[in-house]
């Protein structure tokens, strides 16, 4: 086994676009679930809207890349209103059912040939990178870096831009949760009837939380779209489940938990995707094929999630007293 290659490939995921995108989307879930107590199982839908809003704005309407990001954000706000107006006055389980169904509807709308002119249906969208790459402040030739982190100018630009978005999002969450608005949000999570009795408009606060978290999800979708293409098959329900794994791993009601959780999650996934097939090839796992070894990593991640919920439900940085599912 080539441990040098395995560890190098694993370390590269520390600052991969996927890790950054999932950190942004998980920060949005932290606002929804960790701080407000909203069971949103449709974060993949917000990410899809952000990615497609960005790509369609550039390809179909020839808008600048930064306007495309704004369009993706506005699309997530509209989606939040569509989800929130009929459900936020109901129990949390109704929101969970509606959001998971709505996210799947969004994915199918992007897949159908009815809007093929704009979405390219199941084949997805590409070749929209020129504007973003033209704004790249790095002009060096070739690849630079050290160790496993050696990239060209465009690859560094995607990563640095994404990291800047994560930093800004984390600062916004930190500021919001220390403001009077954040205290009301936490109160709704604990006992919304008590907050309502104090004269607060619980529905309005929930809607605001759903919008803000959805915007972070849309930005995560944009970051995922920056290096390659937008394909509807990416935004499946399992994406949201991965985000919940990341959130619970780092800590649901925390600022840094989703960021660290995303890093740990993708590093573990990358390590398992490299080491398990290698173990099969050297005969250490003679009872399975390399394809089965690739599937095994999802089983191991699922088992790890169950162990986290059982033995440390608050996550790495979380406070057990703040869990919405522990009273």
C-alpha positions, 0 to 999 in steps of 0.5 A: 500500500502506498501510504504516501499517496493515500495520505496526500490524496486525503489531505487535499480534501482539507480545502477542496471546493466540496468541503468549503461548499458543505461548510457553508450549507451546514452553517445554514443548517446550524441556523435552521436546526441548531439555533431555531429548531427548524427541521429542514431536510431540504437544504439540497434544494437551496444549494441547487437553486443557488448553483442553477441561479448562478449558472443560468444567469450567466449562460442564458442572460449573459449577466456578470458572475457576481450578479449570478451569485445575487440571483442565486441568493434571491432564488433561495429567498423565494424558495424559503417563502414558498416553503415557510408560508404554509408550514412554519405555523405547523409542527416541526415534522410537517416542515421536515416532510415539506422540505424534503419533498420540495427539494426533490421537486426542485431537482426534478424540475431541473432534470425535466426536459420542459426547461431544457433551454435553460437547464439542459435537463439531466446533462446539467450546465457547464462552460460558465466560468469565464467571468469568474476566472477573469476576475481572478487576482492571481496571474501566475503561470503553472501550479504553485503550492506545497505538499498535496496543495498544489494548484493553478491560479484558477483552482486557488481562486475558487478555494480562496473565494470559497474560504472568504465566503465561509469566514464571512458567513461564520462572522454573520452567524456569530454576530447574529447569535449574540444579538437580541435577534439571536436570543429570540431565535434560541428562545423559539427553539426552547419554547416558542409558546413562551416567546409568543406569550412575550409578544414576539412574532414567532412566525416572522422570526422563523421565516427570517431564520429560514431565509438566512440559512437558505442563503448560506445553502445557496452560497454553498451551491455556488461554490460547488458550481465554481470549479466544474459544472452544475448537474442535478444528480448531485442535489439528491436527498443524501446531500442533506443527510451528509450535511446533518452528519457534518452538523451533528459531528461539529455541533448543531448550535455552534459557529465553528462546528459545521466548518470543522465537521465538514473538514473532518467528514470529507477527510474521513470520506477521502481516507476511506475511499483511498484506503479501503480499495487498497486493502482489497487489492493487497488481500486484506479484505478478500471477501469484497471487491473494490466497488463494494469497498467504495460502498463500505465507506458510506456504511462506516460513516453511517455507523459513526453517525449513530455512535456520535448521536448515542455517545456525544450528541452535542458534537465536538464543540456543542453544548448538550443543553442546547440540543433541540432534541434533548430537553 
